[in-house]
Amino acid sequence: LTIVQARSVTPLVVVGQSESRAVIDEVTLTGTVTSPRSADLSTEVSGLVETVLIDEGVRVRKGDVILRLDQEQARLTLDAAMAKTRQAGFELADAKRRLADAKRLVEQKTISENEVQSLLAEVSINEAALQRARAEQQQQEARLRRHQVFAPFDGVISQKHTEAGEWVSPGDAIAELIAIDSLRIDFQAPQSVFSKTRQEIPIQVSLDALTGKTFNGKITAIVPVARTETRTFMIRVVIEADEMRMTPGMSASGVLRLDTGAHAVVVSRDAILRHPDGRTTVWIVNQDKTVSERLVKTGLSFDGYVAIKDGLESNTTIVVQGNESLREGQMISIQQD
C-alpha cells in the first residue's frame, strides 16, 4: 500500500488597498427619448381630401405641403370675389371721373354745388365698396390657402390618419409630425433626490438599443412637479455625443451621480463576499502572507467601489481576486503586476 501525501497548494490572488474617498450616491434612472416638438396636423377648413403627399416615415421640411383639399368651390368663390373687386374699381374710377368733370363745370357755374357734393359722396361710397371687395377677396384667398396643410417644422411623419377621398373637418388629425433633431431623454427620478439634484451634476446614459455603450449626459431641465402616482419628478437630459443615433420612443437608462458630502473607507467591489446567511466579509492579507476573514458592514456602491461603514480601516491590504475559496489562516501567493 503506497500512501501519497497531498501537497498543499498556495492560491494565487490579486490584492488591493482599502482607501478613503468621497462617497458618491449613484441613482439609477429609467427614461425615454423624446422629441422637442410634435404635432397632430389638421386642416383649418372642412373639405374633401384631394391629395395626400406624405407617408409614414417620410422626412419633411418646414413649409412642405402635407395634404391638399379639393379647391374647386373655393376657387370659384375667389373668382367671384376678384370680379367684384374689379367691378368696384371700375365704378370708383367712373365716379372720380364724373366728379372731376363736375368740379370744372361748377367753376363755369353750369352745375350746382349740391350736385358736386352728391358726386363726392358717391366717390366715398365707391371707395368703401372697393375696400370691402378687396377685403372679401383677401379673405377668399386666405381660405383657398387653407385648403393646403403645410409642415410647421422639420421632422418625420410618424403616423398618417387620412387618405384621398375622405372628408375632413378642422380638428381632425390627418398626420402626426415629430421633430427628430435635438432629441432629449426624459428621466423619472425619485422625489428623495430632488433637493440634491442640480443641472451641473454628471449623469451617465445608456440606450437599450446600443448595448454596452455609455454616454455623458447633460441635465438641461429639472421639472419640479412631482407625479403623485409614482412619487417622481422629471429630469431632462441631452447627450453630448453627436454621433449617437436616437429616435423618439427609445428606452434609456441613466446613472445620476450625487455627491453625498461624506468620506468613507472604500474597497473594490470584487473584494466583497456576500454569504447566504447574510454576512458580508473581505479577506485581509496579513504580514506573513496569510489571510484572515473580516466581517464588514457595507454602504453605497459607486465607480466599482463599495463604501465600508464598519469593520475595516483605510490602507489595509485585501484580496480582490481569488477570494472565493480561501480558508482562515491560509498562505497565499500574490500576483505581481
C-alpha positions in Angstrom: 0.0 0.0 0.0 1.5 3.2 -1.1 0.5 6.4 0.7 0.7 9.7 -1.3 0.8 12.8 0.9 -1.3 15.6 -0.6 0.7 18.7 -1.3 -0.8 22.0 -0.1 -1.5 24.3 -2.9 -0.8 28.1 -2.3 -3.6 30.0 -4.1 -2.5 32.9 -6.4 -4.5 36.1 -5.6 -4.7 39.7 -6.6 -4.7 42.2 -3.8 -5.6 45.9 -3.4 -5.7 48.6 -0.7 -8.7 50.0 1.1 -8.7 53.8 0.9 -10.7 56.8 2.0 -12.7 58.5 -0.7 -15.6 60.9 -1.1 -18.8 58.8 -1.3 -21.0 59.1 -4.4 -24.6 58.1 -4.4 -25.3 56.5 -7.8 -29.0 56.7 -8.5 -30.3 54.5 -11.4 -33.0 56.1 -13.5 -35.1 54.9 -16.4 -36.3 57.2 -19.2 -37.5 57.7 -22.7 -36.1 59.5 -25.7 -38.5 62.4 -26.6 -38.8 65.0 -29.3 -38.6 68.7 -28.6 -41.6 69.2 -30.9 -44.5 67.0 -32.0 -47.8 68.0 -33.6 -51.1 66.4 -34.7 -51.6 68.2 -38.0 -55.2 69.1 -39.1 -56.9 71.3 -41.7 -58.3 74.8 -41.0 -61.4 74.2 -43.2 -63.6 71.3 -44.0 -63.3 69.6 -47.3 -62.7 66.5 -49.4 -59.1 65.3 -49.4 -57.8 65.5 -53.0 -54.1 64.5 -52.5 -52.0 63.2 -49.6 -48.4 64.0 -50.3 -46.8 62.2 -47.3 -46.5 58.7 -45.9 -45.3 57.3 -42.6 -41.5 57.6 -42.2 -41.2 60.4 -44.7 -39.0 63.3 -43.6 -40.4 66.8 -44.4 -39.0 70.3 -44.3 -40.8 73.3 -42.8 -43.3 74.6 -45.4 -43.6 71.4 -47.4 -47.2 70.6 -48.5 -48.6 67.7 -46.5 -52.1 67.5 -47.9 -54.4 69.3 -50.4 -58.2 69.5 -50.2 -60.4 69.8 -53.3 -60.2 73.5 -54.2 -62.9 73.8 -57.0 -65.6 75.5 -54.9 -63.1 77.8 -53.1 -61.6 78.8 -56.5 -65.0 79.7 -57.9 -65.8 81.8 -54.8 -62.4 83.5 -55.2 -63.0 84.2 -58.9 -66.4 85.8 -58.0 -64.7 87.9 -55.3 -62.0 89.1 -57.7 -64.7 90.0 -60.3 -66.5 92.0 -57.6 -63.2 93.8 -56.7 -62.7 94.7 -60.4 -66.3 96.0 -60.7 -65.9 98.1 -57.6 -62.6 99.5 -59.0 -64.4 100.5 -62.3 -67.3 102.1 -60.5 -64.9 104.1 -58.3 -62.9 105.3 -61.4 -66.1 106.3 -63.1 -67.3 108.3 -60.1 -64.0 110.0 -59.8 -64.1 111.0 -63.5 -67.6 112.4 -63.1 -66.6 114.3 -60.0 -63.6 115.9 -61.9 -65.9 117.0 -64.7 -68.4 118.5 -62.2 -65.7 120.5 -60.5 -64.7 122.1 -63.8 -68.4 122.8 -64.5 -69.0 124.4 -61.1 -66.4 126.9 -61.9 -68.3 127.9 -65.0 -71.5 128.0 -62.9 -73.2 125.4 -65.1 -73.8 122.9 -62.3 -74.9 123.3 -58.8 -72.8 122.8 -55.7 -75.2 120.2 -54.4 -74.5 118.0 -57.4 -70.8 118.3 -56.7 -71.4 117.2 -53.1 -73.5 114.3 -54.2 -70.7 113.1 -56.5 -68.2 113.5 -53.6 -70.4 111.2 -51.5 -70.7 108.8 -54.4 -66.9 108.6 -54.7 -66.6 107.9 -50.9 -69.2 105.2 -51.1 -67.4 103.6 -54.1 -64.1 103.8 -52.2 -65.6 102.0 -49.3 -67.2 99.4 -51.6 -63.8 98.8 -53.3 -62.2 98.4 -49.9 -64.8 95.9 -48.8 -64.5 93.9 -52.0 -60.7 93.8 -51.6 -61.1 92.5 -48.0 -63.6 89.8 -49.2 -61.1 88.8 -52.0 -58.2 88.6 -49.4 -60.5 86.5 -47.2 -61.2 84.1 -50.0 -57.5 83.9 -51.0 -56.7 83.0 -47.3 -59.5 80.4 -47.3 -58.1 78.9 -50.5 -54.6 78.7 -49.0 -56.2 76.9 -46.0 -57.1 74.1 -48.4 -53.5 73.0 -48.1 -51.7 71.8 -45.0 -48.0 72.8 -44.6 -45.4 71.3 -42.3 -44.9 73.7 -39.4 -41.3 72.5 -38.7 -38.7 70.0 -39.9 -39.5 66.4 -38.9 -40.7 62.9 -39.7 -44.2 61.8 -40.3 -44.8 59.2 -37.6 -48.4 58.5 -38.3 -50.8 59.1 -41.2 -54.6 59.2 -40.5 -56.3 60.0 -43.8 -56.3 59.2 -47.4 -57.6 60.8 -50.7 -61.3 60.8 -51.0 -62.1 61.2 -47.2 -63.9 64.2 -45.8 -62.1 66.0 -43.0 -63.0 68.8 -40.7 -61.0 71.2 -38.6 -59.5 69.4 -35.6 -59.4 66.0 -37.3 -55.9 64.7 -37.1 -54.5 63.9 -40.6 -51.0 63.1 -39.6 -48.5 63.2 -36.7 -45.2 65.1 -37.3 -42.3 64.6 -34.9 -39.1 66.6 -34.9 -36.0 64.3 -34.8 -33.3 66.9 -34.4 -32.1 68.0 -30.9 -33.7 64.9 -29.2 -33.5 64.6 -25.5 -34.1 62.0 -22.8 -36.7 62.4 -20.1 -35.9 60.5 -16.9 -38.2 60.0 -13.9 -36.2 60.4 -10.7 -37.4 59.5 -7.1 -38.5 62.5 -5.1 -36.0 61.6 -2.4 -33.1 63.0 -4.6 -34.9 66.2 -5.7 -33.2 68.5 -3.2 -29.7 67.1 -4.2 -30.2 67.3 -8.0 -28.5 70.2 -9.8 -28.0 70.8 -13.5 -24.3 70.6 -13.2 -24.4 67.1 -11.7 -23.0 64.5 -14.2 -25.2 61.7 -15.5 -24.1 58.6 -17.4 -26.6 57.5 -20.1 -27.1 54.2 -22.0 -29.7 53.1 -24.5 -31.2 49.7 -24.6 -30.7 49.8 -28.4 -27.0 50.4 -28.1 -25.8 47.6 -25.7 -22.5 48.1 -23.9 -22.2 51.8 -24.7 -22.4 54.7 -22.3 -22.5 58.4 -23.0 -22.0 61.6 -21.0 -25.3 63.4 -20.5 -26.0 67.0 -19.5 -29.1 68.0 -17.4 -30.9 70.8 -19.2 -34.1 70.9 -17.1 -35.3 69.8 -13.7 -39.1 69.8 -13.6 -40.2 70.3 -10.0 -43.7 69.0 -10.4 -43.9 65.6 -8.8 -46.1 62.8 -10.2 -48.2 61.8 -7.3 -48.9 58.3 -8.6 -45.2 57.4 -8.7 -43.7 60.0 -6.4 -41.2 61.0 -9.1 -40.1 64.2 -10.9 -38.6 64.7 -14.3 -35.0 65.3 -15.3 -34.4 66.3 -18.9 -31.0 65.3 -20.4 -29.2 65.8 -23.7 -26.4 63.6 -25.0 -23.1 65.2 -25.6 -22.1 62.6 -28.3 -23.0 64.0 -31.7 -22.6 60.6 -33.4 -25.2 58.9 -31.3 -28.3 58.0 -33.3 -31.6 58.0 -31.4 -35.3 58.0 -32.3 -38.2 59.2 -30.2 -39.6 56.4 -28.0 -36.4 54.6 -27.3 -35.9 53.4 -23.8 -32.9 54.7 -21.8 -31.1 54.2 -18.5 -29.2 56.8 -16.6 -26.9 56.9 -13.5 -27.1 60.1 -11.6 -24.0 60.8 -9.6 -24.8 62.7 -6.4 -22.1 63.8 -4.0 -23.1 62.9 -0.5 -20.6 65.2 1.1 -19.2 62.3 3.1 -15.9 60.4 3.1 -15.6 56.7 3.9 -13.3 53.7 3.6 -13.9 52.0 0.2 -12.8 48.8 -1.3 -13.0 47.2 -4.8 -16.4 45.7 -5.4 -14.7 42.4 -6.2 -13.3 42.2 -2.7 -16.8 41.9 -1.1 -18.2 38.4 -0.4 -21.9 38.1 0.4 -22.8 34.9 2.2 -26.2 33.1 2.2 -26.5 33.7 6.0 -26.4 37.4 5.4 -22.8 38.0 6.4 -20.6 40.3 4.3 -16.9 39.8 4.5 -13.5 40.6 3.0 -10.2 38.7 3.2 -7.3 40.7 4.8 -3.7 39.9 3.9 -1.5 39.6 7.0 2.2 40.5 7.1 3.1 36.8 6.9 1.1 36.4 3.7 -1.7 34.5 5.4 -5.3 35.7 5.1 -8.0 36.4 7.7 -11.7 36.9 7.1 -13.1 40.2 8.3 -16.8 40.9 8.8 -17.8 44.3 7.4 -20.8 46.5 7.0 -21.2 48.0 3.6 -22.8 51.2 2.3 -23.2 52.8 -1.1 -21.6 51.3 -4.3 -20.1 53.6 -7.0 -17.4 53.6 -9.6 -16.6 49.9 -8.9 -16.1 50.6 -5.2 -18.2 49.8 -2.1 -18.2 52.0 0.9 -17.4 50.3 4.2 -19.4 51.6 7.2 -17.8 49.4 9.8 -15.2 46.7 10.2 -12.2 48.0 8.1 -9.7 50.7 8.2 -8.0 52.6 5.4 -4.8 51.4 3.9 -5.5 47.8 4.6 -4.3 45.1 2.1 -7.2 43.0 1.0 -7.8 40.2 -1.6 -9.6 41.5 -4.7 -9.4 38.4 -6.9 -9.1 34.7 -6.0 -11.0 35.2 -2.7 -13.9 32.8 -3.4 -12.4 29.6 -1.8 -9.9 31.0 0.8 -9.6 29.5 4.3 -8.8 31.2 7.5 -5.0 31.4 8.1 -4.2 30.1 4.6 -0.9 31.1 3.0 -1.3 32.9 -0.4 0.8 33.9 -3.3 0.3 37.5 -4.5 0.2 38.0 -8.3 2.6 40.7 -9.3 1.7 43.4 -11.9 
